[in-house]
């Protein structure tokens, strides 16, 4: 089965804590090492960022996003979307 791409949007909440940035980056590094992270980046206005997961299902993408320190800390609103790319 071909893998699909999933866009994870992380928008900072008003009470965003900078302390979650380092754990989030370590989380992304692990995803990259596991071959599940295609790309990542922050928005230039510092309102949040996004990353693209290359995994088998929306359920898996949501499970991964749920483990992101941005999610577990409550610092960001994190949503996952199946992304049709060309």
Secondary structure by P-SEA (a helix, b strand, c coil): cbbbbbbbbbbbcccccccaaaaaaaaaaaaaaaccccccccccccccbbbbbbcccaaaaaaaaaacccccccccbbbbbbcccc
